[in-house]
Amino acid sequence: MIRVQVVDDEALIRSGFELILNAAEDIEVVATSTGAEAAGTVTRLRPDVVLLDIRMPDVDGLTVLREIRAMPEAPVVAMLTTFDSDEYIVTALRSGAAGFILKDTEPEQLAQLVRTLAAGGVVLSPKASRSMLHGRPGHATTTAEDDPEVRRVALLSGREREVLVLVAEGLSNTDIGARIHLSAGTVKDHVSAILTKLRVGSRVQAALLAQRAGLLGERGGEAGR
């Protein structure tokens, strides 16, 4: 079972997500909470996935994210938001969130997004634009000459670049392996090498860097399927 905690200041959102996710045979919502209660509940119940509202009046979602990410064996965290252009999304992704989910996501898609998160995949709204991922709307893709972080992409082998693009598309290690005919273990080794060479701490941060380097255009520029 995938154990999920839903954190939102609106009771209707919490109960709605709980009802939808509990209908899936392999998912259990172990807690719903407000932002003020979130960190304590995570510590006590140890969920696998936390769905966290990015904007809450009692405690800011980014503050809660930092508290959770600082925990030993922290769960996967995805941000909940009403708009795919939310100004805080890129900050959350760079702070360790594994993606974001729009609150108006179709119910039948929600359980699959949670499964993707639990499997180590990246979840980004299909509506997310390249400029949103870059964090500077309207800004052109960063070049290696402009950004030392982008220059690190040149350290990757051809296979690692291929894996990185699939990571940015939101695929789990198992799905990537099936796509390019490698074992999940081999893909895991490639992902580990990618994170090391790019000097980033998460798959989402690697995906953001791939976008900035213009790699996503190699497969049509889509992420987060």
Salt bridges, closest charged atoms under 4 A:
ASP8 OD2 - LYS103 NZ 2.87
ASP26 OD2 - ARG115 NE 2.68
ASP53 OD1 - LYS103 NZ 3.35
ASP86 OD2 - ARG55 NE 2.99
GLU87 OE1 - ARG55 NH2 3.43
ASP147 OD2 - ARG212 NH2 2.16
GLU149 OE1 - ARG212 NH1 3.06
GLU160 OE1 - LYS197 NZ 2.86
GLU162 OE1 - ARG159 NH1 2.96
GLU169 OE1 - ARG179 NH1 3.75
GLU169 OE2 - ARG219 NE 2.95
GLU169 OE1 - ARG225 NH2 3.53
GLU218 OE2 - ARG161 NH2 3.39
GLU222 OE1 - ARG225 NH1 2.99
